[in-house]
Amino acid sequence: MALAVSRDAQIAALYEKLHARSAILSGLTPGSHAHAGIQAECDAIYAEIRRLESTTSISPKAVLIAAAVLLLILWSALH
């Protein structure tokens, strides 16, 4: 089991949530309180998607491989 949810999984879940809220939004009367609330929620979800898409991430597996390589280099340099 993964300790952290991957960025791609978070983005996919947010897109699903945005799609569901957009379907609700299309059935509401523009200008109503419900419409404004759902629109604000859609805007917030979209902003979070953009924020996640703009971040860079490194895989924990890549960090472990890099640490192992550095340890091997140090070990070979000391022997």
TILOSE-409757 format. One line per 3 residues: number of its first residue (from 1); their letters; for each residue x negated, z negated, y of N, C-alpha, C, O. Coordinates in nm, 2 decimals. Layout:
# residues N
NUM	A	X:Z:Y:X:Z:Y:X:Z:Y:X:Z:Y; ...
***
This chain:
# residues 79
1	MAL	-0.09:0.00:-0.12:0.00:0.00:0.00:-0.09:0.00:0.12:-0.19:-0.07:0.13; -0.06:0.08:0.22:-0.13:0.09:0.34:-0.11:-0.03:0.43:0.00:-0.09:0.44; -0.22:-0.08:0.49:-0.21:-0.19:0.58:-0.14:-0.15:0.71:-0.08:-0.24:0.78
4	AVS	-0.16:-0.03:0.76:-0.11:0.01:0.89:-0.04:0.14:0.87:-0.08:0.23:0.78; 0.06:0.16:0.95:0.14:0.29:0.94:0.06:0.39:1.02:0.01:0.37:1.13; 0.04:0.51:0.96:-0.04:0.61:1.02:0.03:0.66:1.15:0.15:0.65:1.16
7	RDA	-0.05:0.71:1.24:0.00:0.77:1.37:0.10:0.88:1.34:0.20:0.89:1.40; 0.06:0.97:1.24:0.15:1.08:1.21:0.29:1.03:1.15:0.39:1.09:1.18; 0.28:0.92:1.07:0.41:0.86:1.02:0.49:0.80:1.14:0.61:0.82:1.14
10	QIA	0.43:0.74:1.23:0.50:0.68:1.35:0.56:0.79:1.43:0.68:0.78:1.47; 0.49:0.90:1.45:0.54:1.01:1.53:0.66:1.08:1.46:0.76:1.11:1.52; 0.65:1.09:1.32:0.76:1.15:1.25:0.88:1.06:1.25:0.99:1.11:1.27
13	ALY	0.86:0.93:1.24:0.98:0.84:1.25:1.04:0.85:1.39:1.16:0.84:1.40; 0.96:0.86:1.49:1.01:0.86:1.63:1.09:1.00:1.65:1.19:1.00:1.72; 1.04:1.11:1.60:1.11:1.23:1.61:1.25:1.22:1.54:1.35:1.28:1.59
16	EKL	1.25:1.16:1.42:1.38:1.14:1.35:1.48:1.06:1.44:1.60:1.09:1.45; 1.42:0.95:1.50:1.51:0.86:1.58:1.56:0.94:1.70:1.67:0.93:1.74; 1.47:1.02:1.76:1.51:1.10:1.88:1.62:1.20:1.84:1.71:1.22:1.92
19	HAR	1.60:1.26:1.72:1.70:1.36:1.68:1.84:1.29:1.66:1.94:1.35:1.70; 1.84:1.17:1.60:1.96:1.10:1.58:2.03:1.06:1.71:2.15:1.08:1.73; 1.95:1.02:1.81:2.00:0.98:1.94:2.05:1.10:2.02:2.15:1.09:2.09
22	SAI	1.98:1.21:2.00:2.02:1.34:2.07:2.16:1.38:2.02:2.24:1.44:2.09; 2.18:1.37:1.88:2.31:1.40:1.83:2.42:1.32:1.89:2.53:1.37:1.91; 2.39:1.19:1.90:2.49:1.10:1.97:2.52:1.14:2.11:2.63:1.15:2.16
25	LSG	2.41:1.17:2.18:2.41:1.21:2.32:2.50:1.33:2.35:2.57:1.34:2.45; 2.49:1.43:2.26:2.57:1.55:2.28:2.72:1.53:2.27:2.79:1.61:2.32; 2.76:1.42:2.21:2.90:1.39:2.20:2.96:1.31:2.31:3.08:1.28:2.31
28	LTP	2.87:1.26:2.40:2.92:1.17:2.51:2.94:1.25:2.63:2.89:1.36:2.66; 3.03:1.19:2.72:3.06:1.25:2.85:2.95:1.22:2.94:2.91:1.11:2.97; 2.89:1.33:3.00:2.78:1.31:3.10:2.83:1.22:3.22:2.94:1.24:3.27
31	GSH	2.75:1.13:3.26:2.78:1.04:3.37:2.84:0.91:3.33:2.85:0.81:3.41; 2.88:0.90:3.20:2.93:0.77:3.15:2.82:0.67:3.13:2.70:0.71:3.12; 2.85:0.54:3.12:2.75:0.44:3.10:2.68:0.46:2.96:2.56:0.44:2.95
34	AHA	2.76:0.50:2.86:2.70:0.52:2.73:2.60:0.64:2.73:2.49:0.63:2.67; 2.64:0.74:2.80:2.55:0.86:2.81:2.42:0.82:2.88:2.31:0.86:2.84; 2.43:0.75:2.99:2.31:0.71:3.06:2.22:0.62:2.98:2.10:0.63:2.98
37	GIQ	2.28:0.53:2.90:2.20:0.44:2.82:2.13:0.51:2.70:2.01:0.49:2.68; 2.20:0.60:2.64:2.14:0.68:2.53:2.04:0.78:2.59:1.93:0.80:2.53; 2.06:0.84:2.71:1.96:0.92:2.77:1.84:0.85:2.80:1.73:0.90:2.78
40	AEC	1.85:0.72:2.85:1.73:0.64:2.88:1.65:0.61:2.76:1.53:0.61:2.76; 1.73:0.58:2.65:1.66:0.56:2.52:1.59:0.68:2.47:1.48:0.67:2.42; 1.65:0.80:2.48:1.58:0.92:2.44:1.46:0.95:2.52:1.36:0.99:2.47
43	DAI	1.47:0.92:2.65:1.35:0.94:2.74:1.24:0.85:2.70:1.12:0.89:2.70; 1.27:0.72:2.66:1.17:0.63:2.62:1.10:0.67:2.49:0.98:0.65:2.47; 1.19:0.71:2.39:1.13:0.76:2.27:1.04:0.88:2.29:0.94:0.89:2.23
46	YAE	1.08:0.97:2.37:1.00:1.09:2.40:0.87:1.05:2.46:0.77:1.11:2.43; 0.87:0.96:2.55:0.75:0.91:2.62:0.65:0.85:2.51:0.53:0.87:2.52; 0.71:0.77:2.42:0.63:0.71:2.32:0.57:0.82:2.22:0.45:0.80:2.18
49	IRR	0.65:0.92:2.19:0.59:1.03:2.11:0.48:1.10:2.18:0.37:1.12:2.12; 0.49:1.12:2.31:0.38:1.19:2.39:0.26:1.10:2.40:0.15:1.15:2.39; 0.28:0.97:2.41:0.17:0.88:2.42:0.09:0.87:2.28:-0.03:0.88:2.28
52	LES	0.17:0.87:2.17:0.10:0.87:2.04:0.03:1.00:2.01:-0.08:1.01:1.96; 0.09:1.11:2.06:0.03:1.25:2.03:-0.10:1.26:2.12:-0.19:1.34:2.08; -0.11:1.19:2.23:-0.22:1.21:2.31:-0.34:1.12:2.27:-0.45:1.14:2.32
55	TTS	-0.31:1.02:2.19:-0.42:0.93:2.14:-0.50:1.00:2.03:-0.44:1.08:1.95; -0.62:0.96:2.02:-0.70:1.00:1.91:-0.72:0.88:1.81:-0.72:0.77:1.86; -0.73:0.91:1.69:-0.74:0.80:1.60:-0.85:0.84:1.49:-0.87:0.95:1.47
58	ISP	-0.91:0.74:1.43:-1.00:0.76:1.33:-0.95:0.69:1.20:-0.90:0.58:1.21; -0.97:0.76:1.09:-0.93:0.71:0.97:-1.01:0.59:0.92:-1.13:0.59:0.94; -0.95:0.48:0.87:-1.02:0.37:0.82:-1.12:0.41:0.71:-1.22:0.35:0.69
61	KAV	-1.08:0.51:0.63:-1.17:0.56:0.53:-1.29:0.62:0.59:-1.40:0.61:0.53; -1.28:0.69:0.70:-1.40:0.75:0.77:-1.49:0.64:0.82:-1.61:0.66:0.81; -1.43:0.53:0.86:-1.52:0.42:0.91:-1.59:0.36:0.80:-1.71:0.33:0.81
64	LIA	-1.53:0.34:0.68:-1.60:0.29:0.56:-1.71:0.38:0.52:-1.82:0.33:0.48; -1.68:0.51:0.52:-1.79:0.60:0.48:-1.91:0.60:0.57:-2.02:0.60:0.53; -1.88:0.60:0.70:-1.99:0.59:0.80:-2.07:0.46:0.78:-2.19:0.46:0.79
67	AAV	-2.00:0.35:0.76:-2.07:0.22:0.74:-2.16:0.23:0.61:-2.27:0.18:0.61; -2.11:0.29:0.51:-2.18:0.30:0.38:-2.31:0.39:0.41:-2.41:0.36:0.36; -2.29:0.50:0.48:-2.41:0.59:0.51:-2.51:0.51:0.59:-2.63:0.52:0.56
70	LLL	-2.47:0.44:0.69:-2.56:0.36:0.77:-2.64:0.26:0.69:-2.76:0.24:0.70; -2.56:0.19:0.60:-2.63:0.09:0.51:-2.73:0.16:0.42:-2.84:0.10:0.40; -2.70:0.27:0.37:-2.79:0.35:0.28:-2.92:0.39:0.36:-3.03:0.38:0.31
73	ILW	-2.90:0.43:0.48:-3.01:0.47:0.57:-3.10:0.35:0.59:-3.22:0.36:0.58; -3.04:0.24:0.63:-3.11:0.11:0.66:-3.19:0.07:0.53:-3.30:0.03:0.54; -3.12:0.07:0.42:-3.18:0.02:0.29:-3.30:0.11:0.25:-3.40:0.06:0.21
76	SAL	-3.29:0.24:0.27:-3.40:0.33:0.24:-3.51:0.32:0.33:-3.63:0.34:0.30; -3.48:0.29:0.46:-3.59:0.27:0.56:-3.67:0.14:0.53:-3.78:0.13:0.56; -3.60:0.04:0.48:-3.67:-0.09:0.45:-3.74:-0.09:0.32:-3.82:-0.18:0.30
79	H	-3.72:0.00:0.24:-3.79:0.01:0.10:-3.88:0.12:0.09:-3.94:0.14:-0.01
***
